[in-house]
Amino acid sequence: MSAPRSSSRLAYLAAVVFLPALAGVIGGELGPPGGGVALWDKGVHFTAYFVLSFLATLALEARRMAVFAVAGLIAIGGALEIVQGLIGRDMELGDEIANTLGALAGAAIAWGMRRLLTAFKGA
């Protein structure tokens, strides 16, 4: 029996880390509001969804499934913004824009990284 390929190990690690990361983002979005600077708040949203999308894209080796995962993360971000408005927190379009940009950037970087790793393996 051969050892798992390095890309499979990377996908496995990304899958293991994804769910706790998702739980942390949901908790952060629905927990008590933090009193931060608006620009920093957008950076936090961008970073959170960048990480989630990056992990999901690495975990799902099929490109089509990764696209669905990224779309799902963008939808979850929008739904969480709506829920925030229902529980007394500020619902902001700017937060969803930051979520979306972070998710798209995370997927792009993960796809690029996967391509580089594949190219270096073949060389």
SVG drawing of the C-alpha trace seen along z (x, -y; Angstrom):
<svg xmlns="http://www.w3.org/2000/svg" viewBox="-35 -53 46 55">
<polyline fill="none" stroke="black" stroke-width="0.4" points="0.0,0.0 1.5,-3.3 1.5,-6.5 -1.1,-9.1 -0.1,-11.7 0.9,-15.1 -2.1,-16.8 -4.4,-14.3 -2.8,-15.0 -3.2,-18.7 -6.9,-18.2 -7.4,-16.1 -5.8,-18.7 -7.9,-21.5 -11.0,-19.5 -10.2,-18.8 -9.6,-22.5 -12.6,-23.8 -15.4,-22.9 -13.9,-24.5 -13.0,-27.6 -16.6,-27.8 -17.9,-27.4 -15.6,-30.2 -16.8,-32.5 -20.4,-31.8 -19.8,-32.4 -18.0,-35.7 -20.8,-36.9 -23.7,-36.0 -22.0,-36.7 -21.8,-40.0 -20.6,-42.8 -17.0,-43.9 -16.3,-47.6 -13.8,-48.0 -12.9,-50.4 -15.1,-50.0 -12.1,-49.5 -10.7,-46.8 -14.1,-45.1 -14.1,-44.8 -10.6,-43.3 -11.8,-40.8 -14.7,-39.8 -12.4,-39.6 -9.9,-37.5 -12.5,-35.1 -14.1,-34.3 -10.7,-34.2 -9.6,-31.4 -12.8,-29.5 -12.8,-29.6 -9.1,-28.8 -9.7,-25.7 -12.8,-24.6 -11.1,-24.9 -8.1,-22.9 -10.3,-20.3 -12.4,-19.7 -10.2,-18.6 -12.9,-18.7 -13.1,-22.3 -16.9,-22.2 -17.4,-21.2 -15.1,-24.0 -17.1,-26.5 -20.3,-25.4 -18.6,-25.6 -17.4,-29.1 -20.9,-30.1 -22.3,-28.5 -19.9,-30.4 -21.0,-33.7 -24.6,-32.7 -23.9,-31.8 -22.2,-35.2 -25.3,-37.0 -27.6,-34.9 -25.6,-35.6 -25.8,-39.4 -29.6,-39.1 -29.7,-37.1 -27.5,-39.8 -30.2,-42.4 -32.8,-40.1 -30.9,-39.7 -30.0,-43.4 -26.7,-43.6 -25.9,-45.8 -26.6,-44.2 -24.2,-45.8 -23.9,-45.4 -20.2,-46.4 -19.6,-43.3 -21.2,-41.0 -19.0,-42.7 -15.9,-42.0 -17.1,-38.4 -17.6,-37.9 -14.3,-39.5 -12.5,-37.4 -14.2,-34.2 -13.3,-34.9 -9.7,-35.8 -9.2,-32.7 -10.5,-30.4 -8.2,-32.1 -5.1,-31.7 -5.9,-28.1 -6.5,-27.2 -3.2,-28.9 -1.4,-27.1 -2.8,-23.8 -1.7,-24.5 1.8,-25.3 2.1,-22.2 0.9,-20.1 3.4,-21.8 6.3,-21.2 5.3,-17.6 5.4,-17.0 8.8,-18.7"/>
</svg>
